[in-house]
């Protein structure tokens, strides 16, 4: 295994950023999620998968393989969760993992509480001189959509809407700000919808409205493989969502 191949993400945010912006956005659409069980050394799994599929190679070799119609692979891990990702083309990976491979153009990657999918854009407003207000038009450009995984978002909605009339405004300020999800555009939309539902319930009960500034709108850009140690709280959050993600992955496998 090449010693300079970087695959160990330093943080949850770095893992998601690398997968979304550097892999899925560059054609790595086929994926296999890997949960490393307790008691098994993650480094042994890393070495086996990277070596078996010849993942570690320089950009020049990847380009030459692509030119020949061969697939390239990437591997990335954070904690005990990892992903194998592949581009379109010929590779033994597609035979060995035939029953486990999914296409993120069709089903989302569920990873560390997030959902990552490559989708076609929605409606956009096209403004003209004759119609300065704009008219809806289909955006046919494809892009990566990162949002909170549906099952986890459903749980958050049940929790926060259920507490809408029971908690003070200060509690909601703290809770929304510390939900622990980077504000990608779809995540912001989810958060604003969640806030709208909480406020709707509070308004009906005559309680104060929670302002939108409880939501973080600017995403932090991180160095995915920077040598930092993940915080205990961050690892605990990953473990907490583990059962949810496994259940979702099993559901995809049966579909």
Secondary structure, 3 states (H helix, E strand, C coil): CCCCCCCECCCHHHHHHHHHHHHHHHCCCEEEEEECCCCCCHHHHHHHHHHHCCCCCCHHHHHHHHHCCECCEEEEEECCEEEEEECCCECCHHHHCCCCCEECCCCCEEECCEEEEEEECCEEEECCCCCCCCEEEECCCEEEEEEECHHHHHHHHHHHHHCCCCCCHHHHHHHHHCCCCCCCHHHHHHHHHHHHHHHHHHHHCCCCCCCHHHCCCCCCCCCCCCCCCCCHHHHHHHHHCHHHHHHHHHHHHHC
